[in-house]
Amino acid sequence: MMTLLRLAIFSGLCLGAVSSTAGTLTKDGWEPSECGPKPIAPALNYDSVPGFNDSVAAINAWQQEALVYYSCMTKEANADVKRIHDKVEQQQKDHKDLVESINAETLDVKQRVENAPVVQPGQ
């Protein structure tokens, strides 16, 4: 059972590594987009011993599904954080480069104006 869980987690991580889609951000919050539906916890059945045993088995299976789901969710969240960070960093660099370019051009024009020969009126 543990080998199956490891295989499922590894497969999920591999799929996440090649996935180009990360989560979705809305006004209500962030949701993963590649992890499938969030596993719903089963209820315990106290009506009989076999029913209880079946519900414990269902809970064990749910825990494994939840582990895979939350591993996927974490991977998507980390991918989104990286994309946001990289985008902001690139925009800041682009802005800095533009400001430096404008400043250099302004300095060049200022120096040309200051070094231009003075023309007296009427000459």
C-alpha positions as CSV (number, residue, x, y, z in Angstrom):
1,M,0.0,0.0,0.0
2,M,2.8,2.4,0.9
3,T,4.5,1.7,-2.5
4,L,1.3,2.5,-4.3
5,L,1.1,5.8,-2.3
6,R,4.7,6.7,-3.2
7,L,4.0,5.9,-6.9
8,A,0.9,8.1,-6.8
9,I,2.8,11.0,-5.2
10,F,5.7,10.6,-7.6
11,S,3.3,10.5,-10.6
12,G,1.6,13.6,-9.3
13,L,4.8,15.5,-8.9
14,C,6.0,14.5,-12.3
15,L,2.8,15.6,-13.9
16,G,3.0,18.9,-11.9
17,A,6.6,19.4,-13.1
18,V,5.5,19.4,-16.8
19,S,2.2,21.1,-16.3
20,S,2.0,24.6,-17.6
21,T,-1.2,25.4,-15.7
22,A,-1.2,26.4,-12.1
23,G,-4.0,27.3,-9.8
24,T,-6.8,29.8,-10.4
25,L,-7.1,33.0,-8.4
26,T,-10.5,34.5,-8.0
27,K,-12.1,37.0,-5.6
28,D,-13.1,34.1,-3.4
29,G,-9.6,32.7,-3.1
30,W,-7.1,30.4,-4.8
31,E,-7.9,26.9,-6.1
32,P,-5.6,24.3,-7.7
33,S,-6.6,23.6,-11.3
34,E,-4.7,20.3,-11.9
35,C,-5.4,18.3,-8.7
36,G,-8.9,17.2,-9.3
37,P,-11.6,17.5,-6.7
38,K,-10.7,17.7,-3.1
39,P,-11.3,14.3,-1.4
40,I,-14.3,14.3,0.9
41,A,-13.8,12.6,4.3
42,P,-16.1,9.6,4.8
43,A,-18.2,9.3,7.9
44,L,-17.7,6.6,10.4
45,N,-20.4,4.0,10.6
46,Y,-21.1,2.9,14.2
47,D,-24.1,0.7,13.3
48,S,-22.2,-2.5,13.2
49,V,-18.7,-3.9,13.5
50,P,-18.5,-4.7,9.7
51,G,-19.9,-1.3,8.9
52,F,-17.4,0.3,11.2
53,N,-14.5,-1.7,9.8
54,D,-15.6,-0.7,6.3
55,S,-15.7,3.0,7.2
56,V,-12.2,2.8,8.8
57,A,-11.0,1.3,5.5
58,A,-12.7,4.1,3.7
59,I,-11.0,6.7,5.9
60,N,-7.6,5.1,5.3
61,A,-8.2,5.3,1.6
62,W,-9.4,8.9,1.9
63,Q,-6.2,9.8,3.8
64,Q,-4.1,8.5,1.0
65,E,-6.2,10.4,-1.6
66,A,-5.9,13.6,0.5
67,L,-2.1,13.2,0.8
68,V,-1.9,13.1,-3.0
69,Y,-4.3,16.0,-3.4
70,Y,-2.5,18.3,-0.9
71,S,0.9,17.4,-2.4
72,C,-0.4,18.5,-5.8
73,M,-2.0,21.6,-4.3
74,T,1.2,22.6,-2.7
75,K,3.2,22.1,-5.9
76,E,0.7,24.3,-7.8
77,A,0.8,27.0,-5.2
78,N,4.6,27.0,-5.2
79,A,4.5,27.3,-9.0
80,D,2.1,30.2,-8.8
81,V,4.2,32.0,-6.3
82,K,7.3,31.5,-8.5
83,R,5.5,32.8,-11.6
84,I,4.2,35.9,-9.7
85,H,7.6,36.6,-8.3
86,D,9.3,36.2,-11.7
87,K,6.8,38.4,-13.4
88,V,7.1,41.2,-10.8
89,E,10.8,40.9,-10.9
90,Q,10.9,41.2,-14.7
91,Q,8.5,44.2,-14.7
92,Q,10.7,45.9,-12.0
93,K,13.8,45.3,-14.1
94,D,12.0,46.6,-17.3
95,H,11.0,49.7,-15.4
96,K,14.5,50.3,-14.0
97,D,16.0,49.8,-17.5
98,L,13.5,52.3,-18.9
99,V,14.2,54.9,-16.2
100,E,18.0,54.5,-16.8
101,S,17.5,54.9,-20.5
102,I,15.4,58.1,-20.1
103,N,17.9,59.5,-17.6
104,A,20.8,58.8,-20.0
105,E,18.9,60.4,-22.9
106,T,18.0,63.4,-20.7
107,L,21.7,63.8,-19.6
108,D,22.8,63.6,-23.2
109,V,20.4,66.3,-24.3
110,K,21.4,68.5,-21.4
111,Q,25.1,68.2,-22.2
112,R,24.5,69.0,-25.9
113,V,22.4,72.1,-24.9
114,E,25.1,73.2,-22.4
115,N,27.9,72.7,-24.9
116,A,26.1,74.3,-27.9
117,P,27.5,77.6,-29.0
118,V,25.6,80.5,-27.8
119,V,24.0,82.4,-30.6
120,Q,23.4,86.1,-29.9
121,P,20.3,87.7,-31.2
122,G,20.8,89.4,-34.5
123,Q,23.9,87.4,-35.5
